[in-house]
Amino acid sequence: MKKGLPHSAKKLGEEAVETVVAALRENDERLVAEAADLLYHLVVVLKLREVPLSRVHRELYKRSRRSVLDPKALKRGT
């Protein structure tokens, strides 16, 4: 966090790419490691932006409720 938001956001993007590569080409152990890195850097970026993780949880909850009620809702973005 000492290096600031631009550095942390860049690191988040790098970890996202590494997670995709691991999902497509690596074993489960490597995917889990990359997913943990991705989540860590996401939490850092949220913290730097002062966005509480609880807001993300609420958004995920809303999306899960919509998908249960209407499975096509997530694809439509409603």
Jmol script that loads the backbone (N, CA, C; Angstrom):
load data "model"
ATOM      1  N   MET A   1       0.819  -1.195   0.000  1.00  0.00           N
ATOM      2  CA  MET A   1       0.000   0.000   0.000  1.00  0.00           C
ATOM      3  C   MET A   1       0.862   1.258   0.000  1.00  0.00           C
ATOM      4  N   LYS A   2       2.096   1.116   0.394  1.00  0.00           N
ATOM      5  CA  LYS A   2       2.989   2.272   0.462  1.00  0.00           C
ATOM      6  C   LYS A   2       3.232   2.893  -0.903  1.00  0.00           C
ATOM      7  N   LYS A   3       3.142   2.095  -1.973  1.00  0.00           N
ATOM      8  CA  LYS A   3       3.433   2.598  -3.314  1.00  0.00           C
ATOM      9  C   LYS A   3       2.242   3.292  -3.959  1.00  0.00           C
ATOM     10  N   GLY A   4       1.077   3.229  -3.330  1.00  0.00           N
ATOM     11  CA  GLY A   4      -0.074   3.976  -3.795  1.00  0.00           C
ATOM     12  C   GLY A   4      -0.972   3.231  -4.769  1.00  0.00           C
ATOM     13  N   LEU A   5      -2.053   3.920  -5.116  1.00  0.00           N
ATOM     14  CA  LEU A   5      -3.099   3.330  -5.949  1.00  0.00           C
ATOM     15  C   LEU A   5      -2.628   2.941  -7.351  1.00  0.00           C
ATOM     16  N   PRO A   6      -1.913   3.788  -8.077  1.00  0.00           N
ATOM     17  CA  PRO A   6      -1.519   3.373  -9.433  1.00  0.00           C
ATOM     18  C   PRO A   6      -0.713   2.072  -9.452  1.00  0.00           C
ATOM     19  N   HIS A   7       0.230   1.954  -8.545  1.00  0.00           N
ATOM     20  CA  HIS A   7       1.031   0.729  -8.475  1.00  0.00           C
ATOM     21  C   HIS A   7       0.155  -0.467  -8.102  1.00  0.00           C
ATOM     22  N   SER A   8      -0.701  -0.278  -7.113  1.00  0.00           N
ATOM     23  CA  SER A   8      -1.556  -1.372  -6.644  1.00  0.00           C
ATOM     24  C   SER A   8      -2.556  -1.799  -7.704  1.00  0.00           C
ATOM     25  N   ALA A   9      -3.106  -0.849  -8.435  1.00  0.00           N
ATOM     26  CA  ALA A   9      -4.052  -1.184  -9.505  1.00  0.00           C
ATOM     27  C   ALA A   9      -3.347  -1.946 -10.626  1.00  0.00           C
ATOM     28  N   LYS A  10      -2.141  -1.545 -10.944  1.00  0.00           N
ATOM     29  CA  LYS A  10      -1.369  -2.256 -11.962  1.00  0.00           C
ATOM     30  C   LYS A  10      -1.095  -3.682 -11.507  1.00  0.00           C
ATOM     31  N   LYS A  11      -0.728  -3.838 -10.256  1.00  0.00           N
ATOM     32  CA  LYS A  11      -0.460  -5.168  -9.705  1.00  0.00           C
ATOM     33  C   LYS A  11      -1.732  -6.029  -9.746  1.00  0.00           C
ATOM     34  N   LEU A  12      -2.869  -5.426  -9.448  1.00  0.00           N
ATOM     35  CA  LEU A  12      -4.145  -6.134  -9.525  1.00  0.00           C
ATOM     36  C   LEU A  12      -4.375  -6.659 -10.943  1.00  0.00           C
ATOM     37  N   GLY A  13      -4.123  -5.823 -11.927  1.00  0.00           N
ATOM     38  CA  GLY A  13      -4.283  -6.243 -13.327  1.00  0.00           C
ATOM     39  C   GLY A  13      -3.346  -7.376 -13.696  1.00  0.00           C
ATOM     40  N   GLU A  14      -2.097  -7.292 -13.248  1.00  0.00           N
ATOM     41  CA  GLU A  14      -1.132  -8.354 -13.521  1.00  0.00           C
ATOM     42  C   GLU A  14      -1.591  -9.673 -12.902  1.00  0.00           C
ATOM     43  N   GLU A  15      -2.078  -9.592 -11.683  1.00  0.00           N
ATOM     44  CA  GLU A  15      -2.542 -10.809 -11.004  1.00  0.00           C
ATOM     45  C   GLU A  15      -3.786 -11.378 -11.684  1.00  0.00           C
ATOM     46  N   ALA A  16      -4.630 -10.510 -12.222  1.00  0.00           N
ATOM     47  CA  ALA A  16      -5.810 -10.988 -12.946  1.00  0.00           C
ATOM     48  C   ALA A  16      -5.391 -11.800 -14.172  1.00  0.00           C
ATOM     49  N   VAL A  17      -4.423 -11.291 -14.900  1.00  0.00           N
ATOM     50  CA  VAL A  17      -3.928 -12.008 -16.082  1.00  0.00           C
ATOM     51  C   VAL A  17      -3.307 -13.338 -15.675  1.00  0.00           C
ATOM     52  N   GLU A  18      -2.511 -13.321 -14.608  1.00  0.00           N
ATOM     53  CA  GLU A  18      -1.883 -14.557 -14.141  1.00  0.00           C
ATOM     54  C   GLU A  18      -2.927 -15.581 -13.694  1.00  0.00           C
ATOM     55  N   THR A  19      -4.020 -15.100 -13.136  1.00  0.00           N
ATOM     56  CA  THR A  19      -5.093 -16.005 -12.721  1.00  0.00           C
ATOM     57  C   THR A  19      -5.762 -16.636 -13.935  1.00  0.00           C
ATOM     58  N   VAL A  20      -5.981 -15.854 -14.965  1.00  0.00           N
ATOM     59  CA  VAL A  20      -6.571 -16.392 -16.197  1.00  0.00           C
ATOM     60  C   VAL A  20      -5.653 -17.449 -16.800  1.00  0.00           C
ATOM     61  N   VAL A  21      -4.374 -17.150 -16.875  1.00  0.00           N
ATOM     62  CA  VAL A  21      -3.420 -18.117 -17.429  1.00  0.00           C
ATOM     63  C   VAL A  21      -3.425 -19.398 -16.597  1.00  0.00           C
ATOM     64  N   ALA A  22      -3.421 -19.258 -15.285  1.00  0.00           N
ATOM     65  CA  ALA A  22      -3.443 -20.436 -14.419  1.00  0.00           C
ATOM     66  C   ALA A  22      -4.724 -21.241 -14.621  1.00  0.00           C
ATOM     67  N   ALA A  23      -5.837 -20.555 -14.805  1.00  0.00           N
ATOM     68  CA  ALA A  23      -7.113 -21.246 -15.018  1.00  0.00           C
ATOM     69  C   ALA A  23      -7.089 -22.070 -16.304  1.00  0.00           C
ATOM     70  N   LEU A  24      -6.391 -21.575 -17.294  1.00  0.00           N
ATOM     71  CA  LEU A  24      -6.379 -22.243 -18.598  1.00  0.00           C
ATOM     72  C   LEU A  24      -5.278 -23.286 -18.751  1.00  0.00           C
ATOM     73  N   ARG A  25      -4.152 -23.088 -18.026  1.00  0.00           N
ATOM     74  CA  ARG A  25      -2.982 -23.919 -18.326  1.00  0.00           C
ATOM     75  C   ARG A  25      -2.318 -24.606 -17.139  1.00  0.00           C
ATOM     76  N   GLU A  26      -2.699 -24.246 -15.930  1.00  0.00           N
ATOM     77  CA  GLU A  26      -1.981 -24.761 -14.758  1.00  0.00           C
ATOM     78  C   GLU A  26      -2.848 -25.732 -13.964  1.00  0.00           C
ATOM     79  N   ASN A  27      -2.227 -26.339 -12.958  1.00  0.00           N
ATOM     80  CA  ASN A  27      -2.961 -27.252 -12.085  1.00  0.00           C
ATOM     81  C   ASN A  27      -3.761 -26.462 -11.045  1.00  0.00           C
ATOM     82  N   ASP A  28      -4.594 -27.156 -10.305  1.00  0.00           N
ATOM     83  CA  ASP A  28      -5.460 -26.502  -9.319  1.00  0.00           C
ATOM     84  C   ASP A  28      -4.666 -25.758  -8.253  1.00  0.00           C
ATOM     85  N   GLU A  29      -3.555 -26.326  -7.833  1.00  0.00           N
ATOM     86  CA  GLU A  29      -2.726 -25.684  -6.805  1.00  0.00           C
ATOM     87  C   GLU A  29      -2.243 -24.308  -7.264  1.00  0.00           C
ATOM     88  N   ARG A  30      -1.808 -24.224  -8.498  1.00  0.00           N
ATOM     89  CA  ARG A  30      -1.329 -22.947  -9.043  1.00  0.00           C
ATOM     90  C   ARG A  30      -2.489 -21.965  -9.197  1.00  0.00           C
ATOM     91  N   LEU A  31      -3.629 -22.470  -9.631  1.00  0.00           N
ATOM     92  CA  LEU A  31      -4.803 -21.601  -9.757  1.00  0.00           C
ATOM     93  C   LEU A  31      -5.196 -21.029  -8.407  1.00  0.00           C
ATOM     94  N   VAL A  32      -5.186 -21.846  -7.379  1.00  0.00           N
ATOM     95  CA  VAL A  32      -5.532 -21.370  -6.036  1.00  0.00           C
ATOM     96  C   VAL A  32      -4.549 -20.298  -5.588  1.00  0.00           C
ATOM     97  N   ALA A  33      -3.275 -20.504  -5.830  1.00  0.00           N
ATOM     98  CA  ALA A  33      -2.259 -19.516  -5.437  1.00  0.00           C
ATOM     99  C   ALA A  33      -2.478 -18.195  -6.168  1.00  0.00           C
ATOM    100  N   GLU A  34      -2.743 -18.262  -7.454  1.00  0.00           N
ATOM    101  CA  GLU A  34      -2.964 -17.036  -8.230  1.00  0.00           C
ATOM    102  C   GLU A  34      -4.268 -16.350  -7.812  1.00  0.00           C
ATOM    103  N   ALA A  35      -5.293 -17.131  -7.522  1.00  0.00           N
ATOM    104  CA  ALA A  35      -6.565 -16.550  -7.069  1.00  0.00           C
ATOM    105  C   ALA A  35      -6.370 -15.832  -5.737  1.00  0.00           C
ATOM    106  N   ALA A  36      -5.571 -16.403  -4.858  1.00  0.00           N
ATOM    107  CA  ALA A  36      -5.289 -15.751  -3.577  1.00  0.00           C
ATOM    108  C   ALA A  36      -4.544 -14.436  -3.793  1.00  0.00           C
ATOM    109  N   ASP A  37      -3.578 -14.434  -4.703  1.00  0.00           N
ATOM    110  CA  ASP A  37      -2.862 -13.189  -5.021  1.00  0.00           C
ATOM    111  C   ASP A  37      -3.821 -12.136  -5.562  1.00  0.00           C
ATOM    112  N   LEU A  38      -4.705 -12.567  -6.460  1.00  0.00           N
ATOM    113  CA  LEU A  38      -5.679 -11.653  -7.059  1.00  0.00           C
ATOM    114  C   LEU A  38      -6.586 -11.043  -5.997  1.00  0.00           C
ATOM    115  N   LEU A  39      -7.116 -11.875  -5.130  1.00  0.00           N
ATOM    116  CA  LEU A  39      -8.004 -11.378  -4.080  1.00  0.00           C
ATOM    117  C   LEU A  39      -7.268 -10.443  -3.129  1.00  0.00           C
ATOM    118  N   TYR A  40      -6.032 -10.781  -2.797  1.00  0.00           N
ATOM    119  CA  TYR A  40      -5.235  -9.918  -1.918  1.00  0.00           C
ATOM    120  C   TYR A  40      -5.085  -8.522  -2.528  1.00  0.00           C
ATOM    121  N   HIS A  41      -4.692  -8.479  -3.785  1.00  0.00           N
ATOM    122  CA  HIS A  41      -4.468  -7.177  -4.425  1.00  0.00           C
ATOM    123  C   HIS A  41      -5.772  -6.417  -4.641  1.00  0.00           C
ATOM    124  N   LEU A  42      -6.870  -7.123  -4.829  1.00  0.00           N
ATOM    125  CA  LEU A  42      -8.171  -6.468  -4.907  1.00  0.00           C
ATOM    126  C   LEU A  42      -8.510  -5.803  -3.575  1.00  0.00           C
ATOM    127  N   VAL A  43      -8.273  -6.511  -2.478  1.00  0.00           N
ATOM    128  CA  VAL A  43      -8.541  -5.942  -1.157  1.00  0.00           C
ATOM    129  C   VAL A  43      -7.668  -4.711  -0.918  1.00  0.00           C
ATOM    130  N   VAL A  44      -6.428  -4.757  -1.356  1.00  0.00           N
ATOM    131  CA  VAL A  44      -5.534  -3.596  -1.205  1.00  0.00           C
ATOM    132  C   VAL A  44      -6.101  -2.401  -1.967  1.00  0.00           C
ATOM    133  N   VAL A  45      -6.518  -2.613  -3.208  1.00  0.00           N
ATOM    134  CA  VAL A  45      -7.070  -1.515  -4.015  1.00  0.00           C
ATOM    135  C   VAL A  45      -8.346  -0.963  -3.377  1.00  0.00           C
ATOM    136  N   LEU A  46      -9.207  -1.839  -2.914  1.00  0.00           N
ATOM    137  CA  LEU A  46     -10.424  -1.371  -2.246  1.00  0.00           C
ATOM    138  C   LEU A  46     -10.078  -0.535  -1.014  1.00  0.00           C
ATOM    139  N   LYS A  47      -9.107  -0.994  -0.256  1.00  0.00           N
ATOM    140  CA  LYS A  47      -8.686  -0.255   0.945  1.00  0.00           C
ATOM    141  C   LYS A  47      -8.144   1.124   0.568  1.00  0.00           C
ATOM    142  N   LEU A  48      -7.304   1.182  -0.448  1.00  0.00           N
ATOM    143  CA  LEU A  48      -6.752   2.468  -0.878  1.00  0.00           C
ATOM    144  C   LEU A  48      -7.835   3.423  -1.363  1.00  0.00           C
ATOM    145  N   ARG A  49      -8.879   2.877  -1.968  1.00  0.00           N
ATOM    146  CA  ARG A  49     -10.000   3.691  -2.437  1.00  0.00           C
ATOM    147  C   ARG A  49     -11.030   3.950  -1.343  1.00  0.00           C
ATOM    148  N   GLU A  50     -10.789   3.363  -0.169  1.00  0.00           N
ATOM    149  CA  GLU A  50     -11.698   3.491   0.974  1.00  0.00           C
ATOM    150  C   GLU A  50     -13.095   2.946   0.663  1.00  0.00           C
ATOM    151  N   VAL A  51     -13.110   1.847  -0.074  1.00  0.00           N
ATOM    152  CA  VAL A  51     -14.349   1.141  -0.382  1.00  0.00           C
ATOM    153  C   VAL A  51     -14.386  -0.091   0.520  1.00  0.00           C
ATOM    154  N   PRO A  52     -15.319  -0.138   1.446  1.00  0.00           N
ATOM    155  CA  PRO A  52     -15.370  -1.289   2.352  1.00  0.00           C
ATOM    156  C   PRO A  52     -15.732  -2.580   1.612  1.00  0.00           C
ATOM    157  N   LEU A  53     -15.126  -3.652   2.027  1.00  0.00           N
ATOM    158  CA  LEU A  53     -15.420  -4.947   1.441  1.00  0.00           C
ATOM    159  C   LEU A  53     -16.900  -5.297   1.611  1.00  0.00           C
ATOM    160  N   SER A  54     -17.523  -4.762   2.631  1.00  0.00           N
ATOM    161  CA  SER A  54     -18.952  -5.014   2.842  1.00  0.00           C
ATOM    162  C   SER A  54     -19.787  -4.512   1.664  1.00  0.00           C
ATOM    163  N   ARG A  55     -19.346  -3.473   0.984  1.00  0.00           N
ATOM    164  CA  ARG A  55     -20.079  -2.994  -0.204  1.00  0.00           C
ATOM    165  C   ARG A  55     -20.020  -4.017  -1.324  1.00  0.00           C
ATOM    166  N   VAL A  56     -18.866  -4.637  -1.467  1.00  0.00           N
ATOM    167  CA  VAL A  56     -18.714  -5.686  -2.484  1.00  0.00           C
ATOM    168  C   VAL A  56     -19.588  -6.878  -2.112  1.00  0.00           C
ATOM    169  N   HIS A  57     -19.595  -7.230  -0.834  1.00  0.00           N
ATOM    170  CA  HIS A  57     -20.449  -8.335  -0.375  1.00  0.00           C
ATOM    171  C   HIS A  57     -21.916  -8.053  -0.682  1.00  0.00           C
ATOM    172  N   ARG A  58     -22.351  -6.830  -0.417  1.00  0.00           N
ATOM    173  CA  ARG A  58     -23.748  -6.477  -0.701  1.00  0.00           C
ATOM    174  C   ARG A  58     -24.056  -6.612  -2.188  1.00  0.00           C
ATOM    175  N   GLU A  59     -23.137  -6.166  -3.027  1.00  0.00           N
ATOM    176  CA  GLU A  59     -23.344  -6.268  -4.477  1.00  0.00           C
ATOM    177  C   GLU A  59     -23.418  -7.728  -4.917  1.00  0.00           C
ATOM    178  N   LEU A  60     -22.558  -8.544  -4.384  1.00  0.00           N
ATOM    179  CA  LEU A  60     -22.597  -9.973  -4.708  1.00  0.00           C
ATOM    180  C   LEU A  60     -23.915 -10.599  -4.253  1.00  0.00           C
ATOM    181  N   TYR A  61     -24.361 -10.198  -3.084  1.00  0.00           N
ATOM    182  CA  TYR A  61     -25.632 -10.714  -2.574  1.00  0.00           C
ATOM    183  C   TYR A  61     -26.780 -10.321  -3.508  1.00  0.00           C
ATOM    184  N   LYS A  62     -26.801  -9.049  -3.915  1.00  0.00           N
ATOM    185  CA  LYS A  62     -27.859  -8.591  -4.825  1.00  0.00           C
ATOM    186  C   LYS A  62     -27.833  -9.390  -6.122  1.00  0.00           C
ATOM    187  N   ARG A  63     -26.644  -9.617  -6.644  1.00  0.00           N
ATOM    188  CA  ARG A  63     -26.541 -10.367  -7.896  1.00  0.00           C
ATOM    189  C   ARG A  63     -26.985 -11.808  -7.719  1.00  0.00           C
ATOM    190  N   SER A  64     -26.639 -12.405  -6.591  1.00  0.00           N
ATOM    191  CA  SER A  64     -27.040 -13.796  -6.372  1.00  0.00           C
ATOM    192  C   SER A  64     -28.552 -13.893  -6.214  1.00  0.00           C
ATOM    193  N   ARG A  65     -29.165 -12.904  -5.575  1.00  0.00           N
ATOM    194  CA  ARG A  65     -30.624 -12.898  -5.435  1.00  0.00           C
ATOM    195  C   ARG A  65     -31.285 -12.774  -6.799  1.00  0.00           C
ATOM    196  N   ARG A  66     -30.760 -11.907  -7.647  1.00  0.00           N
ATOM    197  CA  ARG A  66     -31.335 -11.747  -8.988  1.00  0.00           C
ATOM    198  C   ARG A  66     -31.199 -13.027  -9.787  1.00  0.00           C
ATOM    199  N   SER A  67     -30.046 -13.677  -9.685  1.00  0.00           N
ATOM    200  CA  SER A  67     -29.834 -14.875 -10.493  1.00  0.00           C
ATOM    201  C   SER A  67     -30.704 -16.031 -10.017  1.00  0.00           C
ATOM    202  N   VAL A  68     -31.021 -16.062  -8.733  1.00  0.00           N
ATOM    203  CA  VAL A  68     -31.908 -17.105  -8.217  1.00  0.00           C
ATOM    204  C   VAL A  68     -33.332 -16.858  -8.702  1.00  0.00           C
ATOM    205  N   LEU A  69     -33.734 -15.608  -8.686  1.00  0.00           N
ATOM    206  CA  LEU A  69     -35.096 -15.272  -9.098  1.00  0.00           C
ATOM    207  C   LEU A  69     -35.260 -15.314 -10.609  1.00  0.00           C
ATOM    208  N   ASP A  70     -34.212 -14.916 -11.341  1.00  0.00           N
ATOM    209  CA  ASP A  70     -34.254 -14.890 -12.798  1.00  0.00           C
ATOM    210  C   ASP A  70     -32.845 -15.200 -13.304  1.00  0.00           C
ATOM    211  N   PRO A  71     -32.550 -16.448 -13.638  1.00  0.00           N
ATOM    212  CA  PRO A  71     -31.206 -16.843 -14.054  1.00  0.00           C
ATOM    213  C   PRO A  71     -30.655 -16.051 -15.230  1.00  0.00           C
ATOM    214  N   LYS A  72     -31.515 -15.499 -16.078  1.00  0.00           N
ATOM    215  CA  LYS A  72     -31.050 -14.726 -17.223  1.00  0.00           C
ATOM    216  C   LYS A  72     -30.773 -13.265 -16.875  1.00  0.00           C
ATOM    217  N   ALA A  73     -31.112 -12.847 -15.659  1.00  0.00           N
ATOM    218  CA  ALA A  73     -30.976 -11.444 -15.268  1.00  0.00           C
ATOM    219  C   ALA A  73     -29.527 -10.982 -15.299  1.00  0.00           C
ATOM    220  N   LEU A  74     -28.617 -11.815 -14.877  1.00  0.00           N
ATOM    221  CA  LEU A  74     -27.211 -11.402 -14.858  1.00  0.00           C
ATOM    222  C   LEU A  74     -26.693 -11.147 -16.263  1.00  0.00           C
ATOM    223  N   LYS A  75     -27.108 -11.950 -17.219  1.00  0.00           N
ATOM    224  CA  LYS A  75     -26.668 -11.750 -18.597  1.00  0.00           C
ATOM    225  C   LYS A  75     -27.249 -10.468 -19.171  1.00  0.00           C
ATOM    226  N   ARG A  76     -28.476 -10.145 -18.776  1.00  0.00           N
ATOM    227  CA  ARG A  76     -29.125  -8.923 -19.269  1.00  0.00           C
ATOM    228  C   ARG A  76     -28.637  -7.700 -18.536  1.00  0.00           C
ATOM    229  N   GLY A  77     -28.045  -7.909 -17.351  1.00  0.00           N
ATOM    230  CA  GLY A  77     -27.590  -6.773 -16.560  1.00  0.00           C
ATOM    231  C   GLY A  77     -28.707  -6.085 -15.807  1.00  0.00           C
ATOM    232  N   THR A  78     -29.791  -6.800 -15.532  1.00  0.00           N
ATOM    233  CA  THR A  78     -30.914  -6.215 -14.803  1.00  0.00           C
ATOM    234  C   THR A  78     -31.015  -6.806 -13.434  1.00  0.00           C
TER     235      THR A  78
END
end "model"
wireframe off; spacefill off
backbone 0.3
color backbone group
